[in-house]
Amino acid sequence: MTRVVAPKRMRAPVRLPVGLSGGGRQRPDPVGAEHPTLDVVPDALITIDRDGLVRGWNAAAEKLFGIRRPAAIGRRLLDVVPYQLAEGTNADITAVLDHGDVWKGVARAPGPANALLELAFMAAPLHGTDSASGYILVVRDITRGAHLDQDHETAESRFGGLVTAGPGLAMVRDGEGRYLFANEPVRLLMGARAASGWRGRTDDELWEPGVAAQLRAGDARTIARAAPTDFDLTVPARGGVDTILMSTFPLSGASGERLLGTIGLNITDRVREAGEAHGEDVRRDTRHASERAAVAGALVRLRVVAGISEAATAICRAIHALPRLALASITLFELDGSATPIGVASAAGPPRALPRLKRESTQALRNRAADGPWVEPWTAPNRHPHSRTLRSLGIHHVAYAPIHAGDELVGVLMVGGSSEIGAPELTELLPAIVEFAGLAGALLAPGISGRLGYRQARATMLGVIERRAFRPVFQPIVDLAQGNTVGYEALTRFDDGADPATRFAAAAALDLGMDLELATLKMALHAAKALPSSAWLSVNVSPRLVLSGVPLRSLLRRHGGDVVCEVTEHEAIGDYTRFRAMIARLPNVEVAIDDAGAGFANFRHILELRPTYVKLDRSLIEGIDKDLIRRELVRGMLPFVRAARCRLIAEGIETKAELAAIRVLGVPLGQGFLLGRAAPAPVDHG
């Protein structure tokens, strides 16, 4: 259940509807106090009859509220647990439950030793034969989570102010402790160890042993508490030791991966210690203090992000907070040669998404980014996709910094200065912009890799479809009594030898399932014209393709002949009434249930669709001559399918012993390697 944090303002106690708070005579409970399933659930489960009396109270409820089961059973819930709802009224909850829906909310209630608990509630009706016969409550303790959120808010506020006081350190490490991002102050403290490269290396490789041990200890406390940890870090430095006030906190990347973010403030009086010899270094640090603070502050604000676009937008907003900036945008390079802006923030409020860049513009941008960051006047012609937006914001100069995922150039960060800022001022901000680009690469890299991987896989699948890199083959379906072929099942073989089931599943995952299905079906229907006219053609169709309507109907109408549509049991049918209506609109079609005994619906497909044929899955046929249970299962199906006026087809018959057993049982039809392998249709049948 999704964690819900209670709002700060609480209403007075609100009674749940009749059945959750009322009194009256006792009725039989749908899930009783001793029901064995209640205690195996880790959340508190409470069942209540229609009169509001507690009938079920599991072990987790005993632990959560400190109330034993016998003390709760038969009493009104509010008498047992005097809770206060955070939101919602009696009428709201009643309307939801009476409609048959689930109600979710937050409440506070006393726990053991009168400790105040923050609770996430979910209530749902329990249905008997005709109507709701009671209610079930699922209760989860979110007290610790609510307090942690408050801790995070406090930490964000405190450190947001802290980092503005001086040069900010910021770094991000993955779950294995490898560095994904480290800004310039961090790298300066690392010293020579970072000179040969820091990305992908660990604390032990980049810091003195004593410093690495301090960082590991802070990490361990953060992971154990799942909350920010503050500590002082002492680092050897020229002329003595620097003291860094550090905060390490949990961080989520764009794809949900667990990271650790750390920000720090050097609280050593470096001006006094460094003296005039290093005065220029101090002045340079001071000049960029606010920019580095913005980078560090962004790390705190980006503690949790929901996805790659959300993370990119959040980073752009943090950049836009730098002085006199009008626009920040993160653009990714695509596999097809174009580029897509995935995050943007502007001075004009929430902007429209910037248009994609075509190949020519993208290639020029990629080539320039390969050489590092730069600043330039915005002199692009009006036809450039971004010109209208930039000119409307009064932008005359832009800065770019490349974004890398590991060593791969994957995009650019573009920052546009307001009309008040020229090239020199924007150049002064370039170090901070480069650091933001590094932060973007660290947080977005997994999501970018996944996005590019998905697009690469989709492009490959589209290539298979567009090139028609497959061919149909046909396997005979045989009358087992007469020995003659009565039908053919159309199957698909791919030119690269890919397993058909795996290839079709991959296409569905890439949202190209129907495209591949239609392409292979079209080729099969065309090739099937060479098959004997006395045999029927059987084709595999997914429920989704049937429900699409026009595409399948058009293909079958052009084919003209009788077709059996095999509907697999491996995919659920949510609406049988609509499915039957769509089947009825298909021309010259009968229905077969494929893979019976191996899939999703078992006998329900047969009962709801009343098919002409039911195909027994190979898992039921393999070794049937040696397995009494398999034989009795098939024998038991025969009266059922006869009553439903459909015929059984045994799939996957591979041995003479299996064939003999199938014949003895009286299965009328079969197919498999023993009876005939799948082969291309003859070029010219006559």
C-alpha positions as CSV (number, residue, x, y, z in Angstrom):
1,M,0.0,0.0,0.0
2,T,1.3,3.5,-0.8
3,R,2.5,5.3,2.2
4,V,0.3,8.4,3.0
5,V,1.6,11.1,5.4
6,A,-1.0,12.6,7.6
7,P,-1.7,16.3,7.2
8,K,-0.8,18.4,10.3
9,R,-4.4,19.6,10.9
10,M,-6.7,16.9,12.4
11,R,-10.4,17.0,12.5
12,A,-12.5,15.8,15.5
13,P,-13.3,12.1,15.6
14,V,-15.4,11.1,12.6
15,R,-17.4,7.8,12.8
16,L,-17.1,5.4,9.9
17,P,-20.4,4.5,8.2
18,V,-22.8,1.9,9.4
19,G,-20.8,-1.3,9.7
20,L,-17.6,0.5,10.6
21,S,-18.9,2.4,13.7
22,G,-22.5,1.6,14.5
23,G,-24.1,-0.7,17.0
24,G,-27.0,-3.1,16.9
25,R,-27.7,-6.8,16.7
26,Q,-25.0,-9.2,15.8
27,R,-24.8,-10.8,12.3
28,P,-22.6,-13.6,11.0
29,D,-19.2,-12.3,10.0
30,P,-17.8,-12.9,6.5
31,V,-14.2,-13.3,7.8
32,G,-14.2,-14.3,11.4
33,A,-11.9,-13.7,14.3
34,E,-10.1,-17.0,13.9
35,H,-9.9,-17.0,10.1
36,P,-6.4,-18.5,9.4
37,T,-5.5,-16.1,6.6
38,L,-5.6,-13.0,8.8
39,D,-2.5,-13.8,10.8
40,V,-0.2,-14.4,7.8
41,V,-0.7,-10.7,6.6
42,P,2.0,-8.3,8.0
43,D,-0.4,-5.3,8.1
44,A,-3.1,-5.0,10.7
45,L,-6.3,-6.5,9.3
46,I,-9.7,-5.9,11.0
47,T,-13.0,-7.2,9.7
48,I,-16.3,-5.6,10.8
49,D,-19.9,-6.8,10.2
50,R,-22.7,-4.6,8.8
51,D,-23.6,-3.6,12.4
52,G,-20.1,-2.2,13.1
53,L,-18.9,-5.0,15.4
54,V,-15.3,-6.2,15.1
55,R,-15.3,-9.8,13.9
56,G,-11.7,-10.2,12.8
57,W,-8.6,-8.9,14.6
58,N,-5.3,-10.4,13.4
59,A,-1.9,-10.7,15.2
60,A,-0.6,-7.6,13.5
61,A,-3.5,-5.6,14.9
62,E,-2.8,-7.0,18.4
63,K,0.8,-5.8,18.1
64,L,-0.1,-2.4,16.5
65,F,-2.7,-1.3,19.1
66,G,-1.6,-3.4,22.1
67,I,-5.0,-4.9,22.3
68,R,-5.5,-8.7,22.4
69,R,-8.0,-10.3,20.0
70,P,-10.6,-11.4,22.7
71,A,-10.8,-7.8,24.0
72,A,-11.6,-6.5,20.5
73,I,-14.0,-9.1,19.1
74,G,-17.7,-8.1,19.4
75,R,-17.1,-4.5,20.2
76,R,-17.5,-1.3,18.2
77,L,-14.3,-0.2,16.5
78,L,-14.3,3.3,17.9
79,D,-14.7,1.8,21.4
80,V,-11.6,-0.4,20.8
81,V,-9.5,2.2,18.9
82,P,-10.6,5.9,19.4
83,Y,-9.0,7.2,16.2
84,Q,-9.2,10.6,14.5
85,L,-9.4,10.9,10.8
86,A,-7.2,13.4,9.0
87,E,-9.6,14.0,6.2
88,G,-13.0,12.8,5.0
89,T,-16.5,12.8,6.5
90,N,-18.9,10.1,7.3
91,A,-20.9,10.9,4.2
92,D,-17.7,10.7,2.0
93,I,-16.7,7.3,3.3
94,T,-20.2,5.9,3.1
95,A,-20.6,7.0,-0.5
96,V,-17.3,5.3,-1.5
97,L,-18.0,2.0,0.3
98,D,-21.6,1.8,-0.8
99,H,-20.5,2.3,-4.4
100,G,-18.3,-0.8,-3.9
101,D,-15.1,1.1,-4.1
102,V,-12.1,1.3,-1.7
103,W,-11.6,4.2,0.7
104,K,-8.1,5.3,1.7
105,G,-7.2,7.8,4.3
106,V,-5.0,8.7,7.2
107,A,-5.8,8.8,10.9
108,R,-4.2,9.1,14.3
109,A,-4.9,6.7,17.1
110,P,-3.4,5.7,20.5
111,G,-1.1,2.7,20.5
112,P,0.7,0.8,23.2
113,A,1.6,2.9,26.2
114,N,-0.6,5.7,24.8
115,A,1.9,6.5,22.1
116,L,0.3,8.5,19.3
117,L,0.4,6.5,16.0
118,E,0.1,7.9,12.5
119,L,-1.9,5.3,10.5
120,A,-2.7,4.7,6.8
121,F,-6.2,3.2,6.5
122,M,-7.8,1.3,3.6
123,A,-11.4,0.2,3.9
124,A,-13.3,-2.0,1.4
125,P,-16.6,-3.8,1.4
126,L,-16.7,-7.5,1.8
127,H,-19.3,-9.0,-0.5
128,G,-21.5,-12.0,0.3
129,T,-23.8,-13.6,-2.2
130,D,-25.9,-10.5,-3.0
131,S,-24.4,-7.4,-1.4
132,A,-21.8,-6.1,1.0
133,S,-21.8,-8.3,4.1
134,G,-19.3,-6.3,6.1
135,Y,-16.1,-4.4,5.7
136,I,-12.4,-5.0,5.9
137,L,-9.8,-2.5,7.2
138,V,-6.1,-2.7,6.3
139,V,-4.1,-0.5,8.7
140,R,-0.4,0.3,8.4
141,D,1.7,2.2,10.8
142,I,3.4,5.1,9.1
143,T,4.5,6.9,12.2
144,R,8.2,6.5,11.5
145,G,7.8,7.5,7.9
146,A,5.9,10.7,8.9
147,H,8.6,11.6,11.4
148,L,11.3,10.9,8.8
149,D,9.6,13.2,6.3
150,Q,9.6,15.9,9.0
151,D,13.3,15.2,9.6
152,H,14.0,15.6,5.8
153,E,12.1,18.9,5.7
154,T,14.0,20.2,8.6
155,A,17.3,19.1,7.1
156,E,16.4,20.6,3.7
157,S,15.6,24.0,5.4
158,R,18.7,24.0,7.6
159,F,21.2,22.9,4.9
160,G,19.6,25.1,2.3
161,G,20.6,28.1,4.5
162,L,23.9,26.5,5.5
163,V,25.3,26.1,2.1
164,T,24.6,29.7,1.1
165,A,27.1,30.8,3.8
166,G,30.1,29.7,1.9
167,P,31.7,27.3,-0.7
168,G,29.5,24.2,-0.9
169,L,30.8,20.7,-1.4
170,A,28.5,18.3,-3.2
171,M,28.9,14.6,-4.2
172,V,26.7,11.6,-5.2
173,R,27.6,8.0,-4.8
174,D,25.8,4.9,-5.9
175,G,24.8,1.9,-3.7
176,E,28.3,0.4,-4.1
177,G,30.0,3.6,-3.0
178,R,31.2,4.6,-6.4
179,Y,31.3,8.3,-7.2
180,L,28.8,9.5,-9.8
181,F,29.3,13.2,-9.1
182,A,31.9,15.4,-7.3
183,N,32.0,19.1,-7.6
184,E,35.2,21.1,-7.8
185,P,35.7,21.8,-4.0
186,V,35.4,18.0,-3.4
187,R,38.0,17.3,-6.1
188,L,40.3,19.9,-4.7
189,L,40.2,18.2,-1.3
190,M,40.8,14.8,-2.9
191,G,44.0,16.2,-4.3
192,A,46.2,14.1,-6.6
193,R,44.1,11.0,-6.2
194,A,41.4,12.6,-8.3
195,A,43.8,13.7,-11.0
196,S,43.7,10.4,-12.8
197,G,39.9,10.3,-12.7
198,W,37.3,10.0,-10.0
199,R,34.1,8.8,-11.6
200,G,33.3,5.2,-10.7
201,R,36.0,5.1,-8.0
202,T,35.3,4.6,-4.2
203,D,36.2,6.5,-1.0
204,D,39.1,4.1,-0.4
205,E,40.6,4.9,-3.8
206,L,40.1,8.7,-3.6
207,W,40.7,9.7,0.1
208,E,43.3,9.2,2.8
209,P,42.4,6.1,4.8
210,G,41.3,8.2,7.8
211,V,39.0,10.4,5.7
212,A,37.5,7.3,3.9
213,A,36.8,5.7,7.3
214,Q,34.9,8.9,8.4
215,L,32.8,8.9,5.2
216,R,32.0,5.2,5.5
217,A,30.8,5.7,9.1
218,G,28.5,8.6,8.0
219,D,27.1,6.5,5.2
220,A,26.4,3.6,7.5
221,R,24.5,5.8,9.9
222,T,22.5,7.3,7.1
223,I,21.6,3.9,5.6
224,A,20.6,2.5,9.1
225,R,18.4,5.5,9.9
226,A,17.1,6.1,6.4
227,A,17.5,9.8,7.3
228,P,20.1,12.6,6.9
229,T,23.2,12.2,9.1
230,D,25.4,15.2,10.2
231,F,29.0,14.9,11.1
232,D,32.3,16.7,11.1
233,L,34.9,15.5,8.5
234,T,38.5,16.3,9.1
235,V,40.7,16.3,6.0
236,P,44.5,16.8,5.9
237,A,45.3,20.1,4.1
238,R,48.2,22.5,3.5
239,G,49.4,23.8,6.9
240,G,47.1,21.7,9.0
241,V,43.6,20.1,8.9
242,D,40.4,21.3,7.3
243,T,37.1,20.7,9.1
244,I,34.1,20.1,6.9
245,L,30.5,20.1,8.3
246,M,28.9,17.3,6.3
247,S,25.4,16.0,5.7
248,T,24.8,12.7,4.0
249,F,21.2,11.7,3.0
250,P,19.3,9.1,1.0
251,L,18.8,10.1,-2.6
252,S,16.9,8.5,-5.5
253,G,18.0,8.6,-9.1
254,A,15.7,9.1,-12.0
255,S,15.0,5.4,-12.3
256,G,14.5,4.8,-8.6
257,E,18.0,3.5,-7.9
258,R,19.2,4.2,-4.3
259,L,22.0,6.7,-4.1
260,L,23.7,8.7,-1.3
261,G,24.0,12.4,-1.6
262,T,26.4,14.5,0.5
263,I,26.8,18.2,0.9
264,G,29.3,20.0,3.0
265,L,30.6,23.3,4.3
266,N,34.2,24.1,5.0
267,I,34.1,25.8,8.4
268,T,37.9,26.2,8.6
269,D,38.9,29.9,8.7
270,R,40.8,29.5,5.4
271,V,41.4,33.2,4.9
272,R,43.3,33.4,8.2
273,E,45.2,30.1,7.7
274,A,46.1,30.6,4.0
275,G,47.2,34.2,4.3
276,E,48.2,36.4,1.4
277,A,50.0,33.5,-0.4
278,H,46.7,31.9,-1.2
279,G,44.5,35.0,-1.2
280,E,43.6,34.6,-4.8
281,D,42.4,31.1,-4.3
282,V,40.2,32.3,-1.4
283,R,38.8,35.2,-3.5
284,R,38.1,32.7,-6.4
285,D,36.3,30.4,-3.9
286,T,34.3,33.3,-2.5
287,R,33.3,34.5,-6.0
288,H,31.7,31.2,-6.9
289,A,30.3,30.4,-3.4
290,S,26.7,31.1,-4.3
291,E,26.9,29.1,-7.4
292,R,28.4,26.1,-5.6
293,A,25.8,26.5,-2.9
294,A,23.1,26.2,-5.5
295,V,24.6,23.0,-6.8
296,A,24.7,21.6,-3.2
297,G,21.3,22.8,-2.4
298,A,20.0,21.1,-5.6
299,L,21.2,17.8,-4.2
300,V,19.1,18.2,-1.2
301,R,16.0,19.2,-3.1
302,L,16.5,16.3,-5.5
303,R,16.4,13.7,-2.7
304,V,13.5,12.0,-4.3
305,V,12.5,12.2,-8.0
306,A,9.8,10.3,-9.9
307,G,11.5,9.8,-13.3
308,I,13.9,11.0,-15.8
309,S,11.8,14.0,-17.0
310,E,11.0,15.0,-13.5
311,A,14.6,14.9,-12.4
312,A,15.7,16.9,-15.4
313,T,13.1,19.5,-14.8
314,A,14.1,19.7,-11.1
315,I,17.7,20.3,-12.0
316,C,16.7,23.0,-14.5
317,R,14.7,24.8,-11.8
318,A,17.7,24.7,-9.5
319,I,19.9,26.2,-12.2
320,H,17.4,28.8,-13.0
321,A,17.6,30.0,-9.4
322,L,21.1,31.3,-10.2
323,P,21.1,35.1,-10.6
324,R,20.0,36.7,-13.9
325,L,19.2,33.5,-15.8
326,A,16.2,33.3,-18.0
327,L,16.2,29.7,-19.2
328,A,17.7,26.3,-18.4
329,S,17.1,23.2,-20.5
330,I,18.4,19.6,-20.6
331,T,18.5,18.0,-24.0
332,L,19.2,14.4,-24.8
333,F,20.7,13.0,-28.0
334,E,18.4,10.3,-29.6
335,L,19.4,7.2,-31.5
336,D,17.7,8.5,-34.7
337,G,20.1,11.5,-34.8
338,S,17.6,14.0,-33.3
339,A,17.7,15.6,-29.9
340,T,14.8,15.9,-27.3
341,P,14.6,18.5,-24.6
342,I,13.4,16.6,-21.5
343,G,13.6,19.3,-18.8
344,V,13.1,23.1,-18.9
345,A,12.7,26.0,-16.6
346,S,12.2,29.6,-17.6
347,A,11.7,33.1,-16.2
348,A,8.2,33.1,-17.8
349,G,6.9,30.4,-15.5
350,P,6.2,26.8,-16.6
351,P,7.2,26.8,-20.2
352,R,5.9,24.7,-23.0
353,A,8.2,21.8,-23.9
354,L,10.9,23.0,-26.3
355,P,10.6,21.4,-29.8
356,R,12.8,18.5,-30.8
357,L,15.9,19.3,-32.8
358,K,16.3,17.7,-36.2
359,R,19.4,15.8,-37.3
360,E,21.2,18.7,-38.9
361,S,20.9,20.9,-35.8
362,T,21.6,18.0,-33.5
363,Q,24.8,17.0,-35.3
364,A,26.2,20.5,-35.0
365,L,25.3,20.6,-31.3
366,R,26.8,17.2,-30.7
367,N,30.1,18.0,-32.5
368,R,30.5,21.3,-30.5
369,A,29.6,19.6,-27.1
370,A,32.4,17.0,-27.7
371,D,34.9,19.8,-27.3
372,G,33.6,20.8,-23.8
373,P,31.6,23.7,-22.4
374,W,31.2,27.1,-24.2
375,V,29.4,30.4,-24.3
376,E,28.1,32.0,-27.5
377,P,25.6,34.7,-28.6
378,W,22.3,33.4,-29.7
379,T,22.3,34.2,-33.4
380,A,20.3,31.2,-34.7
381,P,17.9,32.0,-37.6
382,N,14.2,32.3,-37.0
383,R,13.6,28.8,-38.4
384,H,15.6,27.2,-35.5
385,P,13.1,25.3,-33.4
386,H,14.2,27.2,-30.2
387,S,14.5,30.7,-31.6
388,R,10.9,31.8,-30.8
389,T,11.2,30.8,-27.1
390,L,14.6,32.3,-26.5
391,R,13.8,35.6,-28.2
392,S,10.6,35.9,-26.3
393,L,12.6,35.6,-23.1
394,G,15.1,38.3,-24.2
395,I,18.0,35.9,-24.3
396,H,21.0,37.2,-26.2
397,H,23.7,34.8,-24.9
398,V,23.6,31.1,-24.1
399,A,26.0,28.7,-22.3
400,Y,26.3,25.0,-23.0
401,A,27.9,22.2,-20.9
402,P,28.0,18.5,-22.1
403,I,26.2,15.8,-20.1
404,H,27.9,12.4,-19.9
405,A,26.6,9.1,-18.7
406,G,29.9,7.5,-17.8
407,D,32.2,8.3,-20.7
408,E,29.4,8.6,-23.3
409,L,28.2,12.0,-24.4
410,V,24.4,11.8,-24.1
411,G,23.2,15.4,-24.1
412,V,23.8,19.0,-23.2
413,L,22.7,21.5,-20.6
414,M,21.8,24.9,-22.1
415,V,21.5,28.0,-20.0
416,G,20.2,31.3,-21.3
417,G,21.1,34.6,-19.7
418,S,18.6,37.4,-19.3
419,S,18.9,40.6,-21.2
420,E,21.0,42.1,-18.4
421,I,23.7,39.5,-18.7
422,G,26.4,39.4,-21.4
423,A,29.0,36.9,-22.4
424,P,31.5,37.8,-19.7
425,E,29.0,37.4,-16.9
426,L,27.7,34.1,-18.3
427,T,31.3,32.9,-18.6
428,E,31.7,33.6,-14.9
429,L,28.8,31.2,-14.2
430,L,30.2,28.5,-16.5
431,P,32.0,26.5,-13.7
432,A,28.7,26.2,-11.9
433,I,26.9,25.3,-15.1
434,V,29.5,22.6,-15.7
435,E,28.9,21.2,-12.2
436,F,25.2,21.1,-12.8
437,A,25.8,19.2,-16.0
438,G,27.9,16.7,-14.0
439,L,25.1,16.4,-11.4
440,A,22.6,15.9,-14.2
441,G,24.7,13.1,-15.7
442,A,25.1,11.4,-12.3
443,L,21.4,11.4,-11.5
444,L,20.0,10.8,-15.0
445,A,22.5,8.2,-16.2
446,P,20.5,5.1,-15.3
447,G,17.4,6.5,-16.7
448,I,19.1,7.7,-19.9
449,S,20.6,4.3,-20.4
450,G,17.2,2.7,-19.9
451,R,15.6,5.2,-22.3
452,L,18.3,4.7,-24.9
453,G,18.2,0.9,-24.5
454,Y,14.4,1.0,-24.9
455,R,14.6,3.1,-28.0
456,Q,17.4,0.9,-29.4
457,A,15.3,-2.2,-28.8
458,R,12.2,-0.5,-30.3
459,A,14.2,0.5,-33.4
460,T,15.4,-3.0,-33.8
461,M,11.9,-4.4,-33.5
462,L,10.6,-1.8,-36.0
463,G,13.4,-3.0,-38.4
464,V,12.1,-6.6,-38.1
465,I,8.6,-5.5,-38.9
466,E,9.5,-3.1,-41.8
467,R,11.9,-5.6,-43.4
468,R,9.4,-8.4,-43.0
469,A,12.2,-10.5,-41.5
470,F,10.0,-13.5,-40.9
471,R,8.1,-16.1,-42.8
472,P,4.9,-18.1,-42.2
473,V,4.9,-21.9,-41.8
474,F,2.0,-24.2,-41.5
475,Q,1.6,-27.3,-39.3
476,P,-1.1,-29.9,-40.2
477,I,-4.0,-30.7,-37.9
478,V,-5.0,-34.3,-38.3
479,D,-8.2,-36.3,-37.9
480,L,-6.9,-39.1,-35.6
481,A,-9.5,-41.6,-36.6
482,Q,-9.2,-41.1,-40.4
483,G,-5.5,-40.0,-40.5
484,N,-6.2,-37.2,-43.0
485,T,-5.3,-33.5,-42.6
486,V,-8.3,-31.3,-41.8
487,G,-6.6,-28.0,-41.0
488,Y,-3.4,-26.1,-40.8
489,E,-2.1,-23.8,-38.0
490,A,-0.2,-20.8,-39.2
491,L,3.0,-20.2,-37.3
492,T,5.9,-17.7,-37.6
493,R,9.6,-18.2,-38.0
494,F,12.0,-15.3,-37.8
495,D,15.0,-14.9,-40.1
496,D,17.4,-14.5,-37.2
497,G,16.2,-17.7,-35.5
498,A,14.6,-15.9,-32.6
499,D,12.2,-17.9,-30.5
500,P,8.7,-16.8,-31.7
501,A,7.1,-16.6,-28.2
502,T,10.0,-14.5,-27.0
503,R,10.0,-12.2,-30.0
504,F,6.2,-11.5,-29.7
505,A,6.5,-10.9,-26.0
506,A,9.3,-8.4,-26.6
507,A,7.2,-6.6,-29.2
508,A,4.4,-6.3,-26.8
509,A,6.7,-4.9,-24.1
510,L,7.9,-2.3,-26.6
511,D,4.2,-1.4,-27.5
512,L,4.7,-3.0,-30.9
513,G,2.8,-6.2,-30.3
514,M,-0.1,-5.4,-32.5
515,D,2.2,-4.1,-35.3
516,L,4.1,-7.4,-35.3
517,E,1.0,-9.5,-35.0
518,L,-0.7,-7.8,-37.9
519,A,2.4,-8.0,-40.1
520,T,2.9,-11.7,-39.5
521,L,-0.9,-12.4,-39.9
522,K,-1.1,-10.5,-43.2
523,M,1.8,-12.6,-44.6
524,A,0.3,-15.9,-43.3
525,L,-3.1,-15.2,-44.9
526,H,-1.5,-14.4,-48.2
527,A,0.7,-17.6,-48.1
528,A,-2.3,-19.7,-47.0
529,K,-4.0,-19.3,-50.4
530,A,-1.7,-22.1,-51.6
531,L,-3.0,-24.6,-49.0
532,P,-5.7,-27.2,-49.9
533,S,-9.1,-25.6,-50.0
534,S,-10.5,-28.6,-48.1
535,A,-8.6,-27.7,-44.9
536,W,-9.3,-24.9,-42.6
537,L,-6.8,-22.2,-41.6
538,S,-6.1,-21.6,-37.9
539,V,-4.3,-18.4,-36.9
540,N,-3.2,-17.1,-33.5
541,V,-4.7,-13.8,-32.3
542,S,-4.3,-11.9,-29.1
543,P,-7.4,-10.6,-27.2
544,R,-6.0,-7.1,-27.8
545,L,-6.0,-7.6,-31.5
546,V,-9.6,-8.9,-31.5
547,L,-10.7,-5.9,-29.4
548,S,-9.0,-3.5,-31.8
549,G,-11.8,-4.2,-34.3
550,V,-11.1,-2.8,-37.7
551,P,-7.5,-3.9,-38.4
552,L,-8.3,-7.6,-37.9
553,R,-11.7,-7.4,-39.5
554,S,-10.2,-5.8,-42.7
555,L,-7.5,-8.5,-43.0
556,L,-9.9,-11.3,-42.7
557,R,-12.4,-9.8,-45.1
558,R,-9.7,-9.4,-47.7
559,H,-8.7,-13.1,-47.2
560,G,-12.2,-14.3,-47.8
561,G,-11.8,-17.9,-46.6
562,D,-12.9,-19.6,-43.4
563,V,-10.6,-19.0,-40.5
564,V,-10.2,-20.3,-37.0
565,C,-9.0,-17.7,-34.6
566,E,-7.0,-19.3,-31.7
567,V,-7.2,-17.2,-28.6
568,T,-4.4,-18.0,-26.2
569,E,-5.1,-18.7,-22.5
570,H,-1.9,-16.8,-21.5
571,E,-3.6,-13.4,-21.8
572,A,-6.6,-12.3,-19.7
573,I,-9.8,-11.1,-21.2
574,G,-11.3,-8.4,-19.0
575,D,-14.6,-7.9,-20.8
576,Y,-16.1,-11.1,-22.2
577,T,-19.3,-9.4,-23.4
578,R,-17.4,-6.9,-25.5
579,F,-15.0,-9.7,-26.7
580,R,-17.9,-11.9,-27.9
581,A,-19.4,-8.9,-29.7
582,M,-16.1,-8.2,-31.5
583,I,-15.7,-11.9,-32.5
584,A,-19.3,-11.9,-33.9
585,R,-18.3,-9.0,-36.2
586,L,-15.4,-11.0,-37.8
587,P,-16.3,-12.5,-41.2
588,N,-16.3,-16.4,-41.5
589,V,-14.6,-17.0,-38.2
590,E,-14.7,-19.8,-35.7
591,V,-13.0,-19.7,-32.3
592,A,-10.4,-22.0,-30.7
593,I,-9.0,-21.8,-27.2
594,D,-5.3,-22.3,-27.4
595,D,-3.0,-23.8,-24.8
596,A,-5.9,-25.1,-22.6
597,G,-4.6,-26.2,-19.2
598,A,-1.5,-23.9,-19.3
599,G,-2.8,-20.4,-19.1
600,F,-4.7,-17.6,-17.4
601,A,-8.4,-18.5,-17.5
602,N,-8.6,-22.3,-17.5
603,F,-12.2,-23.3,-18.2
604,R,-13.6,-19.7,-18.1
605,H,-12.5,-19.0,-21.7
606,I,-14.4,-22.1,-22.7
607,L,-17.6,-21.2,-20.7
608,E,-17.6,-17.6,-21.8
609,L,-16.6,-17.9,-25.5
610,R,-18.2,-21.3,-26.4
611,P,-15.4,-22.1,-29.0
612,T,-15.6,-24.6,-31.8
613,Y,-12.2,-26.1,-30.8
614,V,-10.2,-26.5,-27.6
615,K,-6.5,-27.2,-28.0
616,L,-4.9,-29.2,-25.2
617,D,-1.5,-27.7,-24.3
618,R,1.7,-29.8,-24.8
619,S,2.2,-29.9,-21.0
620,L,-0.9,-32.2,-20.8
621,I,0.1,-34.4,-23.7
622,E,3.8,-35.0,-22.9
623,G,4.2,-38.5,-21.4
624,I,0.4,-39.1,-21.2
625,D,1.0,-42.7,-22.1
626,K,2.9,-43.1,-18.8
627,D,0.9,-40.8,-16.6
628,L,-2.5,-41.9,-15.2
629,I,-3.3,-38.4,-13.8
630,R,-2.8,-36.8,-17.3
631,R,-5.0,-39.4,-18.9
632,E,-7.8,-39.0,-16.4
633,L,-7.7,-35.2,-16.7
634,V,-8.1,-35.4,-20.5
635,R,-10.8,-38.1,-20.1
636,G,-12.7,-35.9,-17.7
637,M,-12.6,-33.0,-20.2
638,L,-14.2,-35.0,-23.0
639,P,-17.8,-34.9,-21.6
640,F,-17.4,-31.2,-20.8
641,V,-16.4,-30.2,-24.3
642,R,-19.0,-32.5,-25.9
643,A,-21.7,-30.7,-23.8
644,A,-20.2,-27.4,-24.9
645,R,-20.4,-28.7,-28.6
646,C,-16.7,-28.2,-29.2
647,R,-13.9,-30.6,-30.2
648,L,-10.5,-31.3,-28.6
649,I,-7.2,-30.9,-30.4
650,A,-4.2,-32.5,-28.7
651,E,-1.1,-30.4,-29.3
652,G,2.5,-31.5,-29.3
653,I,2.1,-35.2,-30.1
654,E,5.7,-36.4,-30.5
655,T,5.7,-40.2,-29.9
656,K,3.7,-43.1,-31.1
657,A,2.9,-44.0,-27.5
658,E,1.4,-40.6,-26.9
659,L,-0.6,-40.9,-30.1
660,A,-1.9,-44.3,-29.1
661,A,-3.0,-43.1,-25.7
662,I,-4.7,-40.0,-27.2
663,R,-6.6,-42.3,-29.6
664,V,-7.7,-44.6,-26.8
665,L,-9.1,-41.7,-24.9
666,G,-11.2,-40.6,-27.9
667,V,-9.6,-37.2,-28.6
668,P,-10.7,-36.6,-32.2
669,L,-7.9,-34.2,-33.5
670,G,-4.2,-33.8,-33.0
671,Q,-1.1,-32.1,-34.2
672,G,2.6,-32.4,-33.4
673,F,6.0,-33.4,-34.9
674,L,4.9,-37.0,-35.2
675,L,1.9,-36.0,-37.4
676,G,3.7,-33.4,-39.4
677,R,6.2,-30.6,-38.9
678,A,5.5,-27.0,-39.7
679,A,6.6,-26.1,-43.2
680,P,6.1,-23.4,-45.8
681,A,3.1,-23.5,-48.0
682,P,3.7,-24.9,-51.4
683,V,4.3,-22.3,-54.1
684,D,1.8,-23.8,-56.4
685,H,-0.7,-26.3,-55.1
686,G,-2.6,-28.2,-57.7
